[in-house]
Amino acid sequence: MTGHYILTEADVRGNGRFDDAIGLCNSPVDVHEPGGSRAIMDHVGIGYGIPWRTLVPLDVDNILVAGRCISVDAIAFGSTRNVPARTMTGEATAIAAAMIRRPSGLSGD
């Protein structure tokens, strides 16, 4: 999924900060090469922000994504695929969904 922003390796390794960050993550970059012949395990320092824009698909309306589906490059995915980032993005999308006003006429209004 491509979002309104793609979180990159430079953002993750450079402690990226964003005005629309939903929180900070400092999970290490953990990438396993297919076939198991090489792996990357690097710390990310003090952590990086995950922008809201990575949860909003670019060409699809009325949907948010969370967890492993957010908009990131391959190296950033090595950090965001872990539980802390998945939890953070899940909470952010759940809160956003709860804040959206339901159309009138639905039960519970």
C-alpha atoms as one frame of an Amber mdcrd trajectory, in Angstrom:
protein
   0.000   0.000   0.000   1.322   3.400  -0.886   0.290   6.120   1.510   0.453
   9.876   1.431   3.968   9.429   2.802   6.434   6.547   2.567   8.511   6.134
   5.720  12.090   5.497   4.601  15.305   3.986   5.858  16.678   7.533   6.210
  13.725   8.477   8.446  14.185   5.416  10.653  17.978   5.597  10.954  17.959
   9.414  11.192  15.478   9.680  14.077  12.914  11.337  11.777  10.381  13.671
  13.353   7.057  14.635  11.792   4.370  17.177  12.681   1.712  14.499  12.155
   3.487  11.685  14.047   1.177   9.315  15.910   4.017   8.300  18.217   7.670
   7.326  18.409   9.165   3.906  17.720  12.644   2.618  18.468  12.355  -1.023
  17.409  15.590  -2.121  15.744  15.809  -2.654  12.006  15.517  -6.419  11.680
  15.723  -7.629   8.066  16.196 -11.240   7.010  17.300 -11.932   3.454  15.290
 -14.611   1.665  17.210 -17.875   1.881  18.718 -16.925   5.228  22.217 -16.106
   3.998  22.295 -12.553   5.384  20.529 -10.507   8.045  20.513  -6.919   9.308
  19.953  -6.109  12.982  20.633  -2.446  13.730  19.508  -0.169  16.532  17.755
   3.041  15.503  19.007   5.344  18.227  16.437   7.366  20.131  13.677   6.398
  17.710  11.642   7.920  14.923   8.133   9.222  14.422   5.510   7.364  12.431
   3.586   9.922  10.364  -0.196   9.738  10.186   0.179   9.995   6.394   1.670
   6.469   6.298  -1.695   5.120   7.499  -3.762   6.864   4.823  -3.783   5.180
   1.379  -2.976   7.476  -1.502  -5.638   6.404  -3.998  -8.340   4.829  -1.821
 -11.010   6.756   0.080 -12.627   5.886   3.419 -10.007   3.426   4.638  -7.063
   3.482   7.020  -4.344   0.879   7.379  -2.320  -0.290  10.360   0.331  -2.807
  11.307   2.374  -4.366   8.548   0.309  -2.623   5.855   1.510   0.949   6.468
   3.439   2.833   3.796   7.157   2.130   4.319  10.199   1.102   2.285  11.874
  -2.304   2.711  14.367  -1.283   5.413  11.848   0.777   7.411   9.565  -2.285
   7.295  12.286  -4.142   9.204  11.430  -1.951  12.186   7.733  -1.151  11.727
   6.739  -4.810  11.281   7.436  -5.409  14.968   4.856  -5.332  17.771   5.433
  -1.782  19.121   4.803  -0.067  15.772   1.938  -2.400  14.898   0.266  -1.661
  18.230   0.785   2.089  17.845  -0.655   2.191  14.325  -3.583  -0.015  15.346
  -4.449   2.296  18.226  -4.176   5.390  16.015  -6.510   4.003  13.348  -8.991
   2.742  15.964  -9.136   6.149  17.653  -9.581   7.891  14.291 -12.401   5.515
  13.348 -14.113   6.106  16.691 -13.896   9.873  16.211 -15.607   9.833  12.815
 -19.204  10.955  13.109 -21.701   8.367  11.935 -24.188   9.449   9.280 -27.619
  10.325  10.705 -30.195   7.602  10.631 -27.905   4.843  11.888 -28.884   3.093
  15.091 -27.312   4.546  18.204 -27.683   8.227  17.134
